Structure formats: C-alpha cells, structure tokens
C-alpha cells in the first residue's frame, strides 16, 4: 500500500506542476509599423526574412534594422518598443502568467530602443529591456536605451521611473529626466545624473533625447498601439518636459513635434486636442522658461486652432512674459492662417487677437495693459506687412480702431480693475503707430478727427464692457491722446470732447433715468480733470449728446477744473463747432464700439472655453511632471578625477578593469549613436 500511496502522491504533484505551467500562456507580439530595411529571424530559422506590418513576433524572434530601418513592435497592449536604425533586438520573453500579468522582455543587443508604455496599464504590464550590463524594468513609463558595438550602455528615463539591476545584483532607480551610463568593460553603471547636465556636451545623449520625442510623436500621430488620450497626455507632458529641460534651446522644436502629432486627425487625442496642447505647452515652458515665447509661437504654428489654449498655458507657466507670449501667439496664428491659404477678415483677426489677449490676461491680470498693447501692435504690424506683401490696401483708421477696441474690451472684461490702464495703453499704441507709419512712409499724418474717433471707439467699447469704470476710462484715454507726440490744443479738444460724448452716450443708454445726469456729469468731470483747457468743448459735446440739462454738466466741469459754472457754460457756448464735430465723431465711434463689444463678447466666450481646457491640461501636466528631474543637483564636494575616455575600434574592444563603481564626468560620457563605437 505504501508504494501505491507514494505513486499517487507523485502523480498528484506532477499534475499540479503541469497545471501551474499550463497557466503561463505564450503570446506573440505584432509589428505595427515598418519603415526602411527591417529583417526578422524567427526562432529555429537560420535565414532572416523582410519584416512586414502586422507580422506576428513569437518569443525567440530576432529583429534587425538597417541604416534606414525603423520598426514599432507591440509586445502587449500598452507596450510599444521602437527599434531605431542599426539596431538588433531579440524577443526574449512574451507571455501572460496565471495572475493575468503580461510579461515582456526584449534583449537589446546593439543600437537604440525607445520604449513607450501606457501608464494606465502599469498594474498588469511587466516590461523589461535586457542589455549587456543588466536589465531595466518598467511598468508605465518612457525610456530610451542605447547599446554601442563596443559594449557601452546608456539609459535615459523620459517619463516616470525605471529600475535597473546589474548582473551582480545591484539595483537602483532612474527617475524621469535622468540618464545612467555603463562604460565598455565595466560591470556596474555610473550613478544617474540629470540629462540637462549631459545633453549639451554629448551629441549621443542628445540624440537619445531627440529619438524619444520623435518616436512619441510618431506613435501619437499615427495612433500606434491605440494609447488612450489620457495616457498620451501624461507621456507627452513628461517627455516634453524632460527633453526641454535637457536641451532648452530646442524646446520649441520638441513642442512643435508633439503638438502637431496630438492635433492630427488620426491621433487618439484629436477630440481633446486643446487640453493636450495646453499640457505640452505648460510642460515645455515650465522646463525651459526662457523659451516661453518661442515655445508658444511654435505650438501655435503647429496647431493654429489651439492658439488661445496655447496662450493661456504659456502665460500661466511664465506670467512675467505674458505680453511677449500674447504677441507671439497672435502673430503665429495670423501668419499660419494666411500660410494655409485662408485670409481672415478684419473681424476674424480681431476676434482671434482679442481671445488670445483675454486668455493671457486671465492668466496674468497684472499684465493686462501690456498684453492689450502688445497684441494690438502685433495686429497692426501684421496687417501692414500683409498689405505690403500682397499689394492690397492698408487697413483704414476705422477698421484699426475697431480691432483695437475689440482687444481692449476683451482684456478689460478679463481684468476689470485694469480697464482704464488697458484703454489708455491701446489708444496710445494705435495713435503712436499711425504717427510712426506716416513718418516712415511719408504718408499723411492722422487727422485730429481720426485720432479722436480711435480714442472714442476704444473708450466707448471698454466703458460698455465695464460701465462702472466709465469715468476713469474716459479720463485715461483722453490723457493718452493729449500726451502723444503730435498732440495740439485743437486735437486734444476734439479728442476730449469725442471721448466724453461717446462714453456718456454709452453709459446713459443703460443707466436708470434718475442716474443718467449723474453719470454724464461724472464722465465730463473726469475728462476735464486731465484736459482742463478742453472744458468748454467737453461740456458742449456732452450736453448735445445726452440732452442732460446744461447746468448739471457745467457745474460738474467747473468743480473739476476750478472754474466758475458761468465761465464753463460760456466756453461751451463758444465751442459749438468743436462740439458738433465731436458729436458726429462720437456717433460713429459708438457704432464701431457696439460692433467691437459684440466681437469682444464672442472672443471672451472663446477665451473662456480655451482657458478651461488649458487649465485642465496644465493640471495634468503639473501632475505628470512633478517628479521629473530638470536641473543638476548642486555640487557638494569636488568631483573626482575624470578617467580618460577611450574610443576603441568596434572589432577589438579593449578589456578594462574599472573600480567597482567607476565615476565619469557626465559631460564626457563616451556614448555614440546607434551602431557606433563606445
């Protein structure tokens, strides 16, 4: 009986082992994209065959890319390995275990391998890359690894963290933004250092960074591996931040690549493009703040329809550069639209500019006046350049005034307490630009009527947007006109009267009957406070425009200027001609202002929508890049002496006997491009 029991026990034990083994299921990988020369050597076969898209790759398969080759391999859902040119890899392990965990190990024998892993599947995917110096293991991340023919290994984390284990059992983590190098012949890797301390002096490391960006852009644009939009946003933010911090002078280029890819109609992010664009812009500007303007311009050029989201994101990340960002985005949006063969109308241009300005102001409200001025000047300059290049007509003073008013009203809505400063800055920009252009081209200087109409249009539009600021707006605009280079007493009289008339017309139309006279008087008093010699013209114009009893206005102006009510009224009676001109100008100005505020309202709606998307994108970016290493750590002790860097022939690599943990100056990491020598 005893032998029989032993036999039964043995059979049961073997059965359990067999059942356990049976629960590990082998899987095949898939070649998702094949470019150039790519050969595949299947297990048990001596001859390699050309790779094709859709080809299944079982365990033991070797893939070899040529000088022009590149291949995207999907090991499991959410694991995309990209073999660059002159690369040899072997699919060492590919299965699903009894727990449902999906295992994949790729043996990188030589060349460059960029891995893109879906963060959403970090709990089920177990991915690793074997190198001659050890194994890099990751879950949801991005990493770029290079193995030279001489045996050197460089590993960079471009998103999240991976763990590296050497053959001796030593293990350490490499954070996003860090790079580790193992020299040829060494058994232990160098301590990881920030990419930003290496990339500028080591072309091969720079190539590793560029490969990571290019690969991710290709994966995103072509929806390789069907990564979900949220995962793409995470990876795009981290990779852009890492690359921009490592090579800040190329931050704009990196941003352009990723933004263009995310906005492609084939991308999984096409429906949330504004959010992804904002996230990528935020990441780039945060990592390379000195490049904020260039990044914003590049992102807008890559995706003109996302201009407002780009502007909001860039200004939020670099508020001190808000005006420059707003100008750069406006210019890129106008230029790119024209380059695409679509000429915007003046109204469309004004709305785009106003939306950009409002979005930037929302991000940096203390910069409101500078933003409004910069955007207005950009629109004027672009219109002049377009007219010159195409031989078309220059923008009229009226269309320029309406555009300026649209921008000013939108910005004032975004920063109500800055309304007066905004109106003054925009008015001064338009008037000064007209004077400068006339002087440079030998053309006619702006007339006092055109200057007055510009000032009145801007003031009325801003007062409509922020009626409680009407008196302050009227005063600041009048002050801006009075202090321009070519201002005269006559031109100031016309402008002051037109501004006062236009603003009082605007505010009294919506005021309660018992408040109309009070508001009109307040505006007249405010204007004459800064232009006391225009008291008569202002009083007469406001009286004509509003029909308010003359004594009320004259009394308010007298109080503001220190004159007697009788003297003010007498001056008003003598200013009938100026008042008539001002009233006509104010009528035209308020018509333009009404159109401008309608456009501004639409621009605000556009800005609000884009800002909401930008805020969400910025939050995603902030979360994604919070652990990215962007700066080298401060030195604590003098660095050790740097051992010589050797570059032996690939055929006969020398045998080196380094210390247990050799230290090489990061800037001297002797890494070469794929297939090169170490």
Secondary structure, DSSP 8 states (H G I E B T S, - for coil): -HHHHHHHHHHHHHHHHHHHHHTSEE--EEEEEEESSEEEE-TT-SS-EE--TT-EE-TT-EEEE-TT-EEEEEEETTEEEEE-TT-EEEEEEEEE-TTS-EEEEEEEEEEEEEEEE-GGGTTTEEEEEEETTEEEEESS-EEEEEE-TTS-EEEEEEES-EEEEETTS-EEEE-TTEEEEE-TT-SS----EEGGGTTTT-HHHHHHHHHHHHHHHHHHHTTTT---HHHHHHHHHHHHHHHHHHSGGGHHHHHHHHHHHHTSTTSTTGGGHHHHHHHHHHHHHHH-GGGHHHHHHHHHHH-GGGHHHHHHHHHHH-GGGHHHHHHHHHHHHHHHHHHTT----HHHHHHHHHHHHHHHHHH-GGGHHHHHHHHHHHHHHHHHHHHHHHT-----HHHHHHHHHHHHHHHHHHSGGGHHHHHHHHHHHHHHHHHHHHHHHT-----HHHHHHHHHHHHHHHHHHTGGGHHHHHHHHHHHHHTSTT--HHHHHHHHHHHHHHHHHHHHHHS-TTTHHHHHHHHHHHHHHH-GGGHHHHHHHHHHHH---HHHHHHHHHHHHT--HHHHHHHHHTTHHHHHHHHHHHHHHHHHHHHHHHHHHHHHHHHHHHHHHHHHHHHHHHHHHTT---S-----S------------STT-------TT----GGG----STTS--
